[in-house]
């Protein structure tokens, strides 16, 4: 498919199906794990999942930081007709990713228990958390490189392979969750093993792209590696901080729930957080579909194709946001029962938490999409501003300011209020980027 010449609507649908499909299956890892743990271990297991989710966010952040940053630069260079520079960007991203992965893997291994306590584990939940998290730590590189490779496969014309890899890994994870948690009665450890196995299979399938005749990824050493590393991190940070912010917010929320709520509320948030990650992953899939279309056309100066792709993606995001919000508003008890063998105190806590938190999905998708769009047209600083405000700065401030006045309600109200405020800025940045791009082109 020719991104520079083929019908933009057909291209968008093609990339959207692959990207959202991949995002959905990746999220099913934690989605199915939460169900398996909740039904086999109980509410203490889902409380432990709430403390484990930030570790997933950290791993995705590292993969996105180098994967999206490097892939955007590679696609822009290809749009400009500079193939050698494109290969150098891939090589620089791979070197940077490998270095960061080894360094962080060592630190996480050494400081795993203090890290998990920071994420929200306490003496009561720590045994459950460690049973699961140790398997993620053993296979730490596979989770990072699956995200990294997925970004480059989408930009190298192989979004279907990325989706097939993720589906295969997801199916293995689902089977492993059932087999290890129920017939084998391995509880938290079984869910962790299943998730690690699925991630490893995903990476192995993605690596077959390098043996295919259509692969254009080659190792070409950049002329100035340090400059390339800085550009990759600067551009990738906008999307990466979405997941880094998830880590930071989960830590704050977990600790605020412990301060203002109960273990039942933390158990419900273990479910809500998992569902929220699924929704954010779907939004991220729309952004990942938009990114290669905009980056290549930006390099080639095709301003109308960029505008059309952006309008298609905004329409998609708005429809998704409304649908997801309605599900959370209408079915809080039903969703909770899917995940947890729920006790009366859990069912009592669920409706308020769902109905307040899920209003954030009306605005979250636009903010996530904006970070990818702004990156794809080389507005890295604007993308970073949107991502930092929604993921850490504004959300974190409201999480600390509202609960002393509103109690547990304030913990969950902070997120939709922050998303709404950031959305107004994000839409303004998107409009300015399109206008400036029109003048440039």
Secondary structure, 3 states (H helix, E strand, C coil): CCCCCCCHHHHHHHHHHHHHHHHHHHHHHHHHHHHHHHHHCCHHHHHHHHHHHHHHHHHHHHHHHHHHHHHHHHHHHHHCCCHHHHHHHHHHHHHHHHHHHHHHHHHHHHCHHHHHHHCCCCCCCHHHHHHHHHHHHHCHHHHHHHHHHHHHHHHCCCHHHHHHHHHHHHHHHHHHHHHHHHHCCCHHHHHHHHHHHHHHHHHHHHHHHHHCCCCCCCCCCCCCHHHHHHHHHHHHHHHHHHHHHHHHHHHHHHHHHHHHCCHHHHHHHHHHHHHHHHHHHHHHHHHHHHHHHHHHHHHHCCHHHHHHHHHHHHHHHHHHHHHHHHHHHHCHHHHHHHHCCCCHHHHHHHHHHHHHHHHHHHHHHHHHHHHHHHHHCCCHHHHHHHHHHHHHHHHHHHHHHCHHHHCHHHHHHHHHHHHHHHHHHHHHHHHHHHHHHHHHC
